[in-house]
Amino acid sequence: MMLEMSCDDDHESPLHNWLEVGLKKAEKARSSARPSDRDRLSKEIDSFLQEPNEAEDANPFTWWQVNQLQYPSLAVVARSYLGVPSTSVASERVFSKCGRVCSERRSLLSPEHVEQLVFLSKNISI
């Protein structure tokens, strides 16, 4: 699955910046970044940004498996970010817990005490 982004001549799109951060991690793993490596990475990013967008229901893992040889450095970045689960369940539970802790009867609790009560209730199971 590809993100729909515009490709400007100055290469300052949010996707380009995001990829640059990931690629810097890959460069640090190497002993030294040569100018030829930088040119290769820049061409790889430009080629990736020129790819047509995939269907919205396409599987990004399948796309990267097929295209990992064409974009080897970007595939490393994609593996590290695509593995992160996208869910808000844990944060929703914390907000629900905060709502129960901060009731009318406890309206004078300081923020520090609310934080301590929520932390204790999430980490101590009785």
N, C-alpha and C positions, 0 to 999 in steps of 0.2 A: 504494500500500500504506500503510495507516495503522497506527500503533503502538497497541497496546491499553494504554491508560492510564486511570486513574480521574481524574475531573475534580472536584476539591474546590472549595468555595466561596471559599477563600482564594487560589486560583490559584498554589499553590506546588508543583505536580507537577514531576517532573524534566523532562518534555517541555516544560512551560510555561517553566521556567528556561532550557532549551536554546534555545527559540525566542526568548526575551527577549534572549539574548546575540547571536544572529544579527540580530535586529531593531535592536539598538543600532548595529550596523555600518551598517545601511541608514539609520538616523536621522542618523548622523554625516555621511553623504554629502549630506544636505540642509543648507541654510544654518542653519536653526534649527528645533527641534522645538516646534511649537505644541501646546497642550493638546488641541485638536481632533484632531491627528494621533495623539496618545497614546490618546485615546478610540477612534478608528477602529482602531488596531492592537490594542487590547484586545478590541474587538468581533470583529475578524477572528480572533484567537486563540481566543476563546470559541466562535465559530461552527465553527472547524476542529476543536476538541476535541469538539464535539457530533456530528460526522460519524460515520456508522456505519463500523465496521472493514471494510476490504477483505479479500478472500480472501488467504490466505497466499501463493499463487502469482501474485498480481496484479503487474503491472509498475508500479513507482512513477513512472517517467518518463512513462508514458502517463497515469496519474492526474493528475500535476501539469500536463501539457499540456492536459488537459480542464478542470481547475479553476483555472488560473492567473489567469483574469479574476475569479473569485470571491475568491481569496486572493492579490492581487498582491504584497504585502510578504512573505508567507510563501513565495511561489513563488521570490522572489529568494534567500531563505535556503536553500530546498530545492535550488536549482540549485548553490549553492556546496558543499553537503554531500553531495549525491547523486553528484557527480562524483568523489569520492574513492574510489579502488579499495579494496575490502575483501579483502585478502590477507595471509597471514602467511608467504609463501614466502621473502621476503628475510630476515626475522628468523630463520626456521628454518635458513636457510643459515648465518647468522652463528653460531647456537648449535651447529650441526654443526661448523663450523670451530673454534670454541672447544674443543669436545670433542676434536678432533684435536690441537690445540696443547697442551692441558693433559693430557698423558698421564702414566703412572707415571714415565717417564724425565725428565719436566720438572715434577715435582711441587713443586720449590722455586722456580719462577718467581713473581715478585711480580705482583700484579694489573696494575701499570703495564706490565710487560714483556709480559704476556699480551695486554693491549689493543693495544700497539704491534705485536706479531706478527700479530694478527688483522687490524689495520688494513692492515699492509703486504701480507699475503697476499690481501686483498680488492681492493687498489688497484694492485698490481704484477702484471702478467701476463707470464710468461716463456714 
